[in-house]
């Protein structure tokens, strides 16, 4: 079984359903403060369940996507 909390798994579910999102969009989806989502994103990225891609334009400078490893965790 994967080392993942329910809150982290919920973020993976959101990314699976909605596709790439910015940290602010994830905050809105989770009804969490951006700093809390930032902590969860960092943990998920460290575990290899998500990846971040930098953008060159707009207010948001990155989008978050679920990784292949993250998809496997959802299937467990």
Wavefront OBJ file of the C-alpha trace (Angstrom):
o trace
v 0.000 0.000 0.000
v 1.210 3.483 -0.847
v 2.384 5.942 1.791
v -0.299 8.576 1.174
v -2.845 10.414 3.297
v -6.532 10.739 2.440
v -6.056 14.467 1.742
v -3.166 13.742 -0.635
v -5.181 11.063 -2.395
v -8.060 13.517 -2.833
v -5.706 15.922 -4.611
v -4.693 13.099 -6.957
v -8.374 12.373 -7.652
v -8.999 16.032 -8.488
v -6.016 16.139 -10.850
v -7.171 12.906 -12.488
v -10.685 14.283 -13.066
v -9.838 17.905 -13.945
v -6.383 17.639 -15.533
v -3.576 20.128 -14.956
v -4.386 22.801 -12.371
v -2.578 25.700 -10.760
v -1.988 25.660 -6.998
v -4.731 28.300 -6.570
v -7.207 26.167 -8.535
v -6.353 23.198 -6.303
v -6.932 25.395 -3.247
v -10.397 26.280 -4.513
v -11.226 22.651 -5.322
v -10.082 21.501 -1.859
v -11.483 24.513 0.024
v -8.045 24.909 1.625
v -5.768 27.894 2.116
v -3.028 28.157 -0.536
v -0.224 27.629 2.005
v -1.747 24.315 3.124
v -2.121 23.176 -0.489
v 1.502 24.210 -1.071
v 2.612 21.836 1.699
v 0.562 18.982 0.237
v 1.887 19.662 -3.272
v 5.468 19.572 -1.969
v 4.865 16.222 -0.243
v 3.199 14.713 -3.324
v 5.981 15.940 -5.591
v 8.652 14.517 -3.272
v 6.865 11.145 -3.359
v 6.716 11.303 -7.167
v 2.895 11.323 -7.382
v 2.641 14.684 -9.183
v 4.778 16.892 -11.367
v 4.948 20.650 -11.760
v 5.413 22.488 -15.034
v 6.467 26.115 -15.177
v 4.505 28.538 -17.305
v 5.887 31.634 -18.963
v 2.727 33.748 -18.798
v -0.123 34.681 -16.500
v -0.354 35.231 -12.784
v 0.216 31.596 -11.929
v 3.729 30.408 -12.655
v 3.142 26.638 -12.583
v 0.595 23.898 -13.179
v 0.345 20.594 -11.348
v -0.332 17.265 -13.072
v -0.686 13.722 -11.808
v 2.228 11.395 -12.642
v 2.134 7.772 -13.745
v 3.057 6.798 -10.173
v 0.137 8.913 -8.909
v -2.228 7.146 -11.307
v -1.088 3.770 -9.981
v -1.813 4.906 -6.408
v -5.400 5.788 -7.376
v -5.923 2.261 -8.708
v -4.946 0.680 -5.358
l 1 2 3 4 5 6 7 8 9 10 11 12 13 14 15 16 17 18 19 20 21 22 23 24 25 26 27 28 29 30 31 32 33 34 35 36 37 38 39 40 41 42 43 44 45 46 47 48 49 50 51 52 53 54 55 56 57 58 59 60 61 62 63 64 65 66 67 68 69 70 71 72 73 74 75 76
